[in-house]
Amino acid sequence: MYSRNIKIVCLVFLFVFATKTNAQVIDDAVKVDTLTLAERLSVKTNMVDWSLLTPNIGVEFDLKSTNWSRWAVGLNFRYRWSSTHTFSPGLVYNIGEVKAEVRNYWRTMDLSGPSHIRLSKHKKWIDKAVSQRRSTSKHPVTAYYRGFYLSYTDFSLLLGRTGRQGQVFQAGVTYGIVRPLYQFANGNSIDMDLGISVGAAYAKYDKYTHDREDNCYPVTGHENWHFINHPVVNEIRAGFVYHFGNYPVTKKYRRRYDVDLKYQAYIDSINQMRQRLGFEKHYKDSVYNVMFNEFEHLYDSISRAQLVIKDSIAFANRGITDIQQQNVKADEKTALKTERQMDAVQKKNDKIQQAAENKLAKEQKAANRKAEKERKEKQAVIDKQKALEEKTAKKKRQEEAAAAKKARKQEAVEAKKARKIQDQRDEEARHKRAKALEDAQQKLKEEKEAAQ
């Protein structure tokens, strides 16, 4: 009966503890989805341009960091310019362009739902083209966009008899859709972008033709800056968009009302979960109180039974004889005395060993000091000898330098004397040559006079 009651109580406590530790923890720090800097950035390219052998790339950045923000700005580049040829081709397609875009994304919403019961769908065709409201949402994962662009282009086009080469500024509207294609394991995703950009053009250009015989492009006319009198297609898009981070296009560009509604529903579910856990905790506490009272009653009964058993054992131990108790005490004293003697011997041995170790350590320190002193003395002798050698070498170098200086000075004096003697000799020789020349002239003059 005793062991059975103990098992029941232990099982009840294990059940209560396991139920409490498995209770779900609710985190009430819930926020609207916030995009990181990488999740707001995307890279895109147009496969139509690539099919025309025109490399191109674009970047786009969401203006706000919330998942209901629908505005984005982008910058696109494309460049293809022909290299030099041995002949002039009859077909020319050269283009270099930079374009800035502002887009507004939206999704269609199903008006049949209870949250949109107050809204009605648009009836005019112009409103239907850019409207979110639909009687039924056939493509819930598709994101639509509209916006405007501004571009500058250098171009040279010859697709028929007459070509044009110049510059053009364009401004207009853009429209299209973005549809998800694939999401990678790290969260990044690839989408398809289908759209068109059309607008007004302000251009200047030269007209030219292709001369096959002379292999050149003669200019046939010129147009100054002017507006082209019809809409111009800037781009036809069928490309790919690469999104960074864990927010693909299916999680972005939501309607603000839908995001707030979903957020409020999430908060309400958290509050309901908290209330349910509070009720369960109250119920578990009441069950725990009942079990605890029952355990206290059983514990008192078990304590009284253990006290009776202890008293019976003490009564039985009184039958031991006094002689046995005295023998036990004598054995205890002998063992205590033996232990004390062994402790004294051990302490004495430890003291002797410690003294020997201390003596050995002192001798080792003395030997180390002596060796250090001898090393310092030897080092001092070596340093002194080195200083003496350096001093002698320095003195010798100074004497050699002085001797060399004196020799150079003596050589300079002797060279000066030699130059002076040589100058005197040159001067005497010059006087002699001048005198000889004068004597020769005088003699020639006398001979001339004698001849006359």
Secondary structure, 3 states (H helix, E strand, C coil): CHHHHHHHHHHHHHHHHHHHHCCCCCCCCCCCCECCCCCCEEEEEEHHHHHCCCCEEEEEEECCCECCCCEEEEEEEEEECCCCCCCCCCCEEEEEEEEEEEEEEECCEECCCHHHCCCCCCCCHHHHHCCCEECCCCCCCCEEEEEEEEEEEEEEEECCCCEEEEEEEEEEEEEEEEEEEEECCCCCEEEEEEEEEEEEEEEEEEEECCECCCCECCEEEEEEEEECCCCEEEEEEEEEEEECCCCCHHHCCCCHHHHHHHHHHHHHHHHHHHHHHHHHHHHHHHHHHHHHHHHHHHHHHHHHHHHHHHHHHHHHHCCCCHHHHHHHHHHHHHHHHHHHHHHHHHHHHHHHHHHHHHHHHHHHHHHHHHHHHHHHHHHHHHHHHHHHHHHHHHHHHHHHHHHHHHHHHHHHHHHHHHHHHHHHHHHHHHHHHHHHHHHHHHHHHHHHHHHC
